[in-house]
Amino acid sequence: MLRRIRFLWFYTLWKVTRKERFGLIVGYFEGRNEDREINKEWENATLKGWPD
């Protein structure tokens, strides 16, 4: 499954133009950073326990 997703990702990058490719890469990493921050908040909440 993951291999197919990765293949589609690279196939998409190959198909789009260089400018669009740069935008996609930037968007991908921005999305990953947001996910990381959400995960941090989630970890903090679960470590502290839910507020009553």
N, C-alpha and C positions, 0 to 999 in steps of 0.2 A: 504493500500500500504506500509506504513512505517513498519507495523507489519510484513509483508511478508519479507521485506528487512532485518529486525532485525532477523527474524527466519533463513533466509538463512545465515546471518553473523555468528550466533551461531552454526548453523549446520556445516558450513565450518570449524569453529574453532574446533568443536568436531571431525571432520573427520581427520584433518591433525595431524601430530606428534607434540610433545611438542616443538621441536626446530623450526619447521615451524610456529607453532602457535605464538611463541615469535616474529619471524620475521614479521609476519602479523600484530601483535599488534603494534610493533615499527613503521612499515611502515604506519599504519593507523594513528597513532598520529603525525608522521612527516608530513603526508599529511594534517592533520587538522591544524597544525601550519602554513604550507604554505598558506592554505586557509585563515587563520586568518590574516596573514600579507598582503595578497592581498586585503582582505576586508578593512584593515586599510588604505592602499594606496588609495583604491577606495573612502572610506569615506573622506579622506583628500582632494582628487581631487574634490569631489562633494561639500564639505563644502567651499573650497576656490573658487570654480567656475572654469570653464575650462580656461586655459591660451589662450589668443588671439594670 
